Amino acid sequence: MPDRTLMILGAAGQLGAALADAARETWAVRPFTRADLDIADATAVRAAIAATRPDAVVNAAAYNHVEACESDPAPAFAINCTAVAALGLACRDIGCHLVHFSTDYVFDGLSDRPYREDDPAHPINLYGLSKLAGEWALQLTGARACILRTCGLYGHHRSPSAKKNFVDQIIDQARAAAPLRVRADLTCTPTSAADLARATLQILDRGLTGTFHATNAGHCTWHEFATEILRLIGLPRDIEPLHPERATGKARRPKLSALDTSKLLRDTVALPPWKQALSAYLRVHQRMTNNRERPLCPP
Ligand SMILES: NC(=O)c1ccc[n+]([C@@H]2O[C@H](COP(=O)([O-])OP(=O)(O)OC[C@H]3O[C@@H](n4cnc5c(N)ncnc54)[C@H](OP(=O)(O)O)[C@@H]3O)[C@@H](O)[C@H]2O)c1
């Protein structure tokens, strides 16, 4: 039985669940879903940390509803900022390591190269602003914390309130022969939750603190991402580039969301290239789909 205790908050989300899967061999994992612990309740968070006495806490809980933030940002600031500050204080007081996740959306996307950690942040939507406020609040607590900014996450687990990730949406639409229109003017780095979970465990082992960019390697447009998904599942289809003016939604999106990961590489934490990660995800996805479709008794 591992003798180190890892507390995972937001454990039903795609990253939280991937972390719990990846950590079980080397940590005594204590997963907390929102039903177990609402991170916006600072008293409950402090009590749970006192009772669990973790060696490390990973906060994978977040308010991610980018569009909803534009009309009502209060929940985003409560969960992505105020709760993170309270969590930082509670971790500081017991001296445990805290890993927290942030986003490419802290940048405005106007750069002509992938963003480095020390590039000035300038969010262009309220979700990005709430996440940046959370980073700053956490830094001010003095906790032994590591902030990992990531981008374009997809994972096998989905919490009940979350919509399907981009990969699964594209597969569904292709299988339903629905028209496919995807932005070709926005660049991102698709990132596998399983790979990010493994990198997070390395970061915990090395006790890293500070801000790091943590994505799979390389970058592409969302249109190229969708095209690669369909190529890998053997369902090549024409995907119409979605003109920015025809995109729905109030939240502005950064044109370039790619993050430069060289700082993490210098600490010898490397995530695989995004196409390799996507291929690994789709192999597991295929197995899971086949198992679901297999009849329970022979026909
Ligand atoms: N998804 C992306 O493309 C992306 C991109 C960049 C950065 N990130 C960051 O990566 C991290 C992980 O994202 P993800 O994609 O794994 O998100 P996710 O699948 O939406 O999971 C977030 C989890 O947080 C939980 N949660 C929400 N409010 C909570 C609260 N008050 N107390 C406790 N738990 C709460 C949710 O529970 P319920 O389901 O019950 O609401 C959900 O299980 C987040 O910090 C996110 O900002 C994500």
The ligand as a Gaussian input file, in Angstrom:
#p B3LYP/6-31G(d) Opt

LIG

0 1
 N      -11.255000      21.148000     -20.944000
 C      -10.333000      21.881000     -21.545000
 O      -10.245000      21.918000     -22.783000
 C       -9.373000      22.713000     -20.737000
 C       -8.504000      23.587000     -21.412000
 C       -7.613000      24.332000     -20.653000
 C       -7.579000      24.209000     -19.284000
 N       -8.445000      23.378000     -18.650000
 C       -8.377000      23.283000     -17.193000
 O       -8.069000      21.938000     -16.849000
 C       -8.694000      21.604000     -15.608000
 C       -9.490000      20.308000     -15.747000
 O      -10.509000      20.511000     -16.725000
 P      -11.474000      19.323000     -17.202000
 O      -11.608000      19.433000     -18.674000
 O      -11.056000      18.040000     -16.597000
 O      -12.825000      19.811000     -16.553000
 P      -14.178000      18.984000     -16.304000
 O      -14.154000      17.687000     -17.024000
 O      -15.272000      19.966000     -16.558000
 O      -14.084000      18.676000     -14.744000
 C      -14.194000      19.683000     -13.797000
 C      -14.741000      19.036000     -12.557000
 O      -14.842000      20.066000     -11.555000
 C      -16.012000      19.798000     -10.826000
 N      -16.475000      20.981000     -10.115000
 C      -17.065000      22.085000     -10.610000
 N      -17.382000      22.921000      -9.612000
 C      -16.992000      22.321000      -8.465000
 C      -17.079000      22.668000      -7.110000
 N      -17.620000      23.831000      -6.719000
 N      -16.582000      21.816000      -6.176000
 C      -16.039000      20.637000      -6.551000
 N      -15.941000      20.241000      -7.841000
 C      -16.422000      21.079000      -8.776000
 C      -17.009000      19.347000     -11.864000
 O      -18.054000      18.661000     -11.212000
 P      -19.534000      18.626000     -11.852000
 O      -19.410000      17.852000     -13.101000
 O      -20.345000      17.981000     -10.822000
 O      -19.909000      20.050000     -12.140000
 C      -16.148000      18.446000     -12.734000
 O      -16.168000      17.116000     -12.259000
 C       -9.520000      22.821000     -15.202000
 O       -8.796000      23.621000     -14.313000
 C       -9.691000      23.569000     -16.503000
 O       -9.886000      24.961000     -16.301000
 C       -9.337000      22.619000     -19.344000

